């Protein structure tokens, strides 16, 4: 979790609060700026991270609440891999207009 941008840290805190609201005591960040991602992935710059959901049974609901909590023009919240062991929420800070803040 090193080199995370401040906006990503804010998003992690918001997501954690939502996991707690849904009654999930734990939230697992499965990837930040590690592992393998596409060459243009925002993971490498500390602007993206993934959250495990396959153990919650409500990944889509969690993603929808996180989406509502974060500014839509600054963050993308994507529910991926539904029903698989790789099911997760991908969250990235990418303000519209192409330039990253921070």
C-alpha positions as semicolon CSV with decimal commas, in nm:
position;residue;x (nm);y (nm);z (nm)
1;X;0,000;0,000;0,000
2;X;0,299;0,226;-0,035
3;X;0,283;0,530;-0,261
4;X;-0,096;0,558;-0,254
5;X;-0,218;0,899;-0,357
6;X;-0,423;1,090;-0,095
7;X;-0,740;1,057;-0,303
8;X;-0,706;0,677;-0,300
9;X;-0,663;0,681;0,078
10;X;-0,982;0,888;0,112
11;X;-1,165;0,636;-0,110
12;X;-1,037;0,343;0,101
13;X;-1,168;0,515;0,414
14;X;-1,507;0,577;0,251
15;X;-1,527;0,213;0,136
16;X;-1,433;0,086;0,481
17;X;-1,713;0,290;0,636
18;X;-1,959;0,139;0,388
19;X;-1,836;-0,215;0,459
20;X;-1,893;-0,143;0,829
21;X;-2,244;-0,006;0,757
22;X;-2,323;-0,333;0,576
23;X;-2,211;-0,529;0,884
24;X;-1,878;-0,650;0,746
25;X;-1,619;-0,623;1,020
26;X;-1,330;-0,663;0,780
27;X;-1,248;-0,521;0,438
28;X;-0,964;-0,669;0,235
29;X;-0,765;-0,457;-0,008
30;X;-0,638;-0,716;-0,255
31;X;-0,427;-0,494;-0,478
32;X;-0,287;-0,143;-0,486
33;X;0,029;-0,070;-0,683
34;X;0,142;-0,430;-0,690
35;X;0,067;-0,739;-0,900
36;X;0,012;-0,730;-1,275
37;X;-0,220;-0,483;-1,438
38;X;-0,251;-0,333;-1,785
39;X;0,031;-0,102;-1,895
40;X;-0,193;0,204;-1,852
41;X;-0,338;0,095;-1,517
42;X;-0,376;0,360;-1,248
43;X;-0,268;0,099;-0,992
44;X;0,098;0,175;-1,070
45;X;0,064;0,546;-0,992
46;X;-0,114;0,483;-0,659
47;X;-0,450;0,601;-0,794
48;X;-0,632;0,265;-0,796
49;X;-0,699;-0,031;-0,568
50;X;-0,916;-0,342;-0,550
51;X;-1,141;-0,471;-0,270
52;X;-1,237;-0,836;-0,218
53;X;-1,611;-0,901;-0,238
54;X;-1,657;-1,272;-0,316
55;X;-1,674;-1,339;0,059
56;X;-1,947;-1,080;0,123
57;X;-2,229;-1,203;-0,098
58;X;-2,318;-0,845;-0,182
59;X;-2,042;-0,706;-0,401
60;X;-2,275;-0,520;-0,634
61;X;-2,460;-0,354;-0,346
62;X;-2,130;-0,251;-0,187
63;X;-2,004;-0,113;-0,519
64;X;-2,324;0,088;-0,567
65;X;-2,296;0,245;-0,221
66;X;-1,928;0,327;-0,270
67;X;-2,013;0,480;-0,608
68;X;-2,270;0,704;-0,438
69;X;-2,021;0,808;-0,168
70;X;-1,743;0,917;-0,406
71;X;-1,758;1,208;-0,652
72;X;-1,863;1,060;-0,987
73;X;-1,650;1,304;-1,184
74;X;-1,336;1,201;-0,997
75;X;-1,374;0,826;-0,930
76;X;-1,463;0,513;-1,122
77;X;-1,607;0,226;-0,917
78;X;-1,630;-0,099;-1,113
79;X;-1,765;-0,433;-0,991
80;X;-1,563;-0,707;-1,164
81;X;-1,555;-1,087;-1,179
82;X;-1,901;-1,142;-1,034
83;X;-1,947;-1,495;-0,903
84;X;-1,579;-1,589;-0,935
85;X;-1,293;-1,620;-0,688
86;X;-1,160;-1,297;-0,841
87;X;-1,479;-1,100;-0,770
88;X;-1,379;-0,754;-0,653
89;X;-1,449;-0,383;-0,663
90;X;-1,197;-0,180;-0,859
91;X;-1,180;0,186;-0,752
92;X;-0,969;0,444;-0,931
93;X;-0,918;0,816;-0,898
94;X;-0,926;0,964;-1,246
95;X;-1,073;1,313;-1,268
96;X;-1,246;1,382;-1,598
97;X;-1,036;1,596;-1,827
98;X;-0,739;1,361;-1,828
99;X;-0,515;1,516;-1,560
100;X;-0,455;1,345;-1,229
101;X;-0,454;1,549;-0,913
102;X;-0,176;1,497;-0,664
